[in-house]
Amino acid sequence: MGDKITLPTYSLFIKPQDLRQLRSDIWSNEHIPAKLKVGHSTYHIEIAYRGALTRDLPKKSFHINFIKPGTFQGGREIHLNAEYLDPSLIRNKLSLDFFKSLGVLSPEAKYVLLSLNGTVLGIYLQLESVDDLFLKKRGLPQGPIIYAHNDDANFSFLDPDTEEIKESLFDGYKLKCGQEADEDRLCEMIYKINTLSRSDFSQEIRRYMDIEKYLRWLAGVVCTQNYDGFIQNYALYANPTTNLYEMIPWDYDGTWGRDCHGQVMEPDYFPIQGANTLTARLLDIDEFRHRYRNLLEEILATLFTPEFLEPQITANYQLLRPHIRQDPHKRKAVAKFEAEPSFILDFISKRNSYLKNQLATLL
């Protein structure tokens, strides 16, 4: 037997007056000064709460900028996700690792045990930021990165909530790396998605989007059944070598049979065709639809199966299990945590069967 793997411990230290400021407005994105100790190293940082609906929960998520030294584990910022609404704590990491198996660019994720001023906050998922250093670590050429930060990022003229025309085609997006011209190019693509005839669209979209990689991303979103993944929770990277956009997933806790609130989502809830305007237009083209069908058929036979995913689920569960009672927000829900691996595997089996039965709709 090897040594038991334990979670790295991250210790936050925030002065009382700064902590009061942080807690006085949970919706503020203003960072406050703090220190982070990891092992024998101490980092001067800036910290703020992160997330949307999660900010109002008892266990907060954090965004950290590194000031001195200016980088940490190859990045200048990290996200610490509480995963409060996921009883398993593993859905986000399992999803991001699944996308990697599909050949989709995906941020690194790892678990840590976090404390604040000596009080244990619990198990957190550390997420790598998608930025220029994300590309550098992967040996990829520097190019524009655009975040889809709310549900207006649906590749449509219409706001998904009001069904009214958006004020700007860039609504829902935020430029992380790049210049104004990169915003204009995305708007140009969205305009063409919504206006071109089928034959013109079939040719023009190849100038903007890496179709193969988009279809692989689409298969990942459909398998994990993340509705939000179609209209937010992704980033676009324009690879300058090809001048084509690639999709990068983000925030995938509402997956594997539960929605973003942790409620059960039946395995047949979301259709095989996915959602958003770009997906609908792509699947309207025989060539793209048939490629998606063949790709999905292969994934359902190899990667999206209980046999392939069970070792990853078990490894994550076994890593977290010794620490679950140290998490003040999870120690009373140990039984539910222990039941989640079986719940997730059952979802995979049923979702796999549902999608296989739906493949004929893509002929």
Secondary structure, 3 states (H helix, E strand, C coil): CCCCCCCCEEEEECCHHHHHHHHHCCCCCCCEEEEEEECCEEEEEEEEEECCHHHHCCCCEEEEEEEECCCECCECEEEEECCCCCCCCCHHHHHHHHHHHCCCCCCCEEEEEEEECCEEEEEEEEEECCCHHHHHHCCCCCCCEEEECCCCCCCCCECCCCCCECCCCCCCEEEEECCHHHHHHHHHHHHHHHHCCHHHHHHHHHHCECHHHHHHHHHHHHHHCCHHHHCCCEEEEEECCCCEEEEEECCCCCCCCECCCCCECCCCCCCCCCCCHHHHHHHCCHHHHHHHHHHHHHHHHHCCCHHHHHHHHHHHHHHHHHHHHHCCCCHHHHHHHHHHHHHHHHHHHHHHHHHHHHHHHHC
